[in-house]
Amino acid sequence: MDWDTVTLDHDDGVTTITIDRPDRLNALNVETLDALDEALDEAEAQDTRVLVVTGAGEDAFVAGADIAYMKDMGVEAAQAYAERGHAVINRVDTFPAPVIAAVNGYAFGGGCELALAADLRVASERAVLGQTEIDLGIVPGWGGTQRLARLVGDETARRMVFFGDRVDAEDADRLGLVGDVVAHDQLDSFVRDMADELAAKPAFALRTAKEALDQVHRTNLEAGLRYEKRVWSGLFGTADQEEGMTAFVEDREPEFE
């Protein structure tokens, strides 16, 4: 499919979706949200074993939502915009394969929320992240108040949201907001190597692992443990389980489907 504000590349099980509005620092207007939603449809239709999300250009991952578009909204229009943003970002969160956010620059507001919805975050040394909405007279509206605290803890999340602080890559790593910081010119190759390594893992087991880990944020410990037992035993008898354990016993590398 052809979009003006999003590009999609699929190669050997790795699908890369790039928000492509570098002249607007890849801000998420309605057109871009719609294109991202359709790109996620396309990624699911492909044999996507790992999804990478990033931004075009040298300056921004996604600088945020489209403030010029939001400025004159009333409550009803704002509610519709919040629902659209939530719907698309939730699709990233629940995508049926691991999602890596390659944070190559500014990730503020809705851009930070998009990164938070990924399973893993790798930052360029130039990256700057933040939930900066407070200085616009609003609060995070696409999941930031919920996902941020789950990732970095309540105190840190409150400070980031209350003060609207912008966090550089080094501090983001220290806070647990990202998992790796790499040189800017090495970001693409680093993320590709990570994606290729994940793509070689058994896809159904990875999907199951993602769903089980997500239960930490969606239920209590007892229910989560019950879920883990059920999905763990359910993997026995699959081709990947049989291959993985046979390869281990035979002291060779597994060849997963």
Summary of the structure (lengths in Angstrom):
residues: 257
radius of gyration: 18.9
end to end distance: 27.4
largest distance: 65.8
contacts: 849
relative contact order: 0.11
helix: 53%
strand: 17%
